[in-house]
């Protein structure tokens, strides 16, 4: 017989672990829709995690006590950290036309190092331990809804029991869907990703769209790193905490077929797969096999979609390719 409480706890844990992936995935979807394959998500999430925690930590150290302000500062500084990294990537790949794969990998290494440097600096300047108070930690971890809603049987925890970042992520995914499919700028962005030469001939500013999509996408991905540190890692900096999150987000982009709405349930599924070894542990299966499940599922989906050869399930045609206007 299925234990209802165990299933509920698994879903709650899956959402908790999936929210950072949701932001990382949405940011990368936006970048890839413009034709930029930014593999530096791991680095941007590291930088965003360190800067987001630093913003909340120093705000509280300066005497700040308003939780909403701390959350907004963490969001802002995390976004800026990822946006700066994505701006460097954009300059190298869009303006200088460097190889996107190599540049993305370099950004992953650079961003990881930058995040660890910021985290170590905060550790040393604060005496070896970087964390916010329990009161501020509760603002990041707890649900924004009243306890009466959270205590409703079954639906209470499922619908109203998550951190504010889950609801922000869902709103962002829905907004990105309408932007990409229903708005003129969104359609122009998709045209740039499909055929920059055609978009350029139609008068669409290709360079501007590539820059904006990549920089904003990088900032969104970095927010995922901040969410991880402030929720899963309990607002405490750990050099190893974010390892692998960015690469999972890149895999999730493929899994959800470059569709923002798919990223909502896809991130929750990946979150469940990430912690499955803790909830459904079988002694004869090594933990390492559990941990590669998200990648295995992604490969299976990639193979199936390739066999179907459906246009709407493929990446943008110009993804990863530098645009040379002289060749138009």
C-alpha positions, -999 to 999 in steps of 0.1 A, spaced: 0 0 0 13 34 -9 21 57 20 3 90 13 26 109 37 57 95 20 45 105 -14 36 140 -2 71 144 13 87 132 -19 67 158 -39 77 186 -15 113 176 -17 112 173 -55 98 209 -57 124 222 -33 152 206 -54 136 215 -87 131 253 -82 169 262 -87 168 241 -119 137 259 -130 154 293 -130 186 278 -145 166 262 -173 144 292 -181 175 314 -184 192 290 -208 160 286 -228 159 323 -234 195 324 -245 192 294 -268 160 308 -284 183 336 -297 207 311 -310 233 314 -282 244 280 -267 257 293 -233 272 263 -215 283 285 -187 252 281 -166 272 263 -139 295 292 -135 267 318 -135 248 298 -109 279 297 -87 283 335 -90 247 341 -84 247 320 -53 276 337 -38 264 373 -46 228 366 -36 239 352 -2 264 381 2 237 407 -5 214 392 22 243 386 46 257 421 44 223 437 45 216 420 78 251 428 91 244 465 84 213 463 106 187 455 80 157 435 94 131 437 66 129 402 51 113 414 18 142 438 12 167 410 18 149 388 -7 149 416 -33 185 424 -28 195 387 -31 175 385 -64 190 417 -77 227 409 -69 223 373 -81 208 386 -114 236 411 -118 263 384 -112 249 362 -139 243 391 -162 279 402 -161 291 367 -169 266 365 -198 277 399 -210 313 387 -213 301 356 -231 280 377 -255 309 401 -263 331 371 -272 306 351 -292 284 378 -308 308 407 -313 341 387 -317 324 356 -331 343 332 -308 333 296 -306 302 293 -284 310 259 -270 345 268 -259 334 302 -246 306 287 -226 329 261 -210 354 289 -202 325 309 -185 316 278 -165 351 276 -151 355 314 -147 321 318 -130 327 288 -106 360 303 -96 345 338 -92 317 324 -70 342 304 -48 364 335 -45 335 357 -34 324 329 -9 359 325 5 363 363 8 330 365 28 342 336 50 375 352 59 360 387 64 333 373 87 355 349 107 350 317 88 312 313 87 288 330 63 251 326 72 221 347 79 199 346 111 172 321 116 145 348 112 158 359 78 164 323 68 127 316 75 117 344 50 137 326 23 125 291 32 89 294 43 58 299 22 44 334 17 8 321 22 -10 321 55 -7 290 77 -45 284 73 -40 277 36 -9 256 42 -27 233 67 -55 224 43 -57 186 39 -34 174 11 -38 204 -12 -25 228 14 12 216 13 10 209 -24 -3 242 -35 7 266 -7 36 250 11 65 261 -10 90 290 -9 82 322 -27 108 313 -53 86 285 -66 57 308 -74 81 334 -89 95 306 -111 61 295 -123 51 331 -131 83 336 -150 78 304 -170 42 314 -179 54 350 -188 82 337 -209 58 314 -228 35 343 -237 65 365 -245 80 339 -269 48 328 -286 24 357 -284 44 390 -285 62 406 -315 95 409 -297 93 373 -287 86 362 -323 115 384 -335 138 367 -309 128 333 -322 134 344 -357 170 354 -347 176 320 -333 161 302 -363 177 322 -391 197 354 -382 203 362 -419 166 362 -426 158 382 -395 185 407 -404 171 411 -439 137 418 -424 152 446 -404 154 429 -370 185 440 -350 201 406 -346 230 417 -324 207 436 -300 184 406 -296 212 382 -290 228 404 -264 196 411 -245 184 375 -245 217 361 -234 224 387 -207 188 385 -193 189 347 -196 222 346 -177 208 367 -149 178 344 -146 200 313 -145 221 329 -118 190 335 -96 187 297 -96 221 295 -78 209 320 -52 177 300 -47 198 268 -41 220 285 -15 191 303 3 168 273 4 184 239 -1 218 249 15 199 268 43 215 302 36 250 289 43 278 292 18 294 259 8 320 256 -20 307 223 -32 269 229 -28 261 239 -63 283 214 -81 264 199 -111 233 221 -109 242 241 -139 248 211 -161 215 196 -150 198 228 -161 214 225 -195 202 189 -198 168 200 -187 165 225 -215 168 195 -240 144 174 -219 117 201 -219 122 207 -257 130 244 -253 95 251 -240 92 273 -208 60 256 -196 76 221 -198 103 234 -176 79 236 -147 70 200 -144 104 189 -159 123 207 -131 101 190 -105 107 156 -121 145 162 -122 143 173 -86 126 140 -77 153 121 -96 180 139 -78 168 129 -43 153 95 -52 183 77 -37 175 92 -4 138 83 -5 138 49 -23 172 35 -15 180 0 -28 211 -16 -13 222 -33 -45 220 -1 -65 250 23 -60 240 59 -52 260 70 -83 235 53 -106 207 71 -90 224 104 -95 229 100 -132 192 93 -138 184 128 -150 210 126 -177 199 91 -187 163 104 -191 175 134 -211 194 111 -235 164 89 -240 142 119 -247 168 133 -271 169 100 -290 131 97 -292 126 133 -304 154 129 -330 137 97 -344 104 115 -347 121 144 -365 94 168 -355 102 204 -362 87 219 -331 107 195 -309 141 205 -323 165 232 -311 167 265 -330 184 261 -364 211 286 -357 219 274 -322 256 275 -315 265 292 -348 282 326 -351 264 350 -375 285 366 -402 265 393 -418 290 394 -447 278 359 -457 241 369 -459 
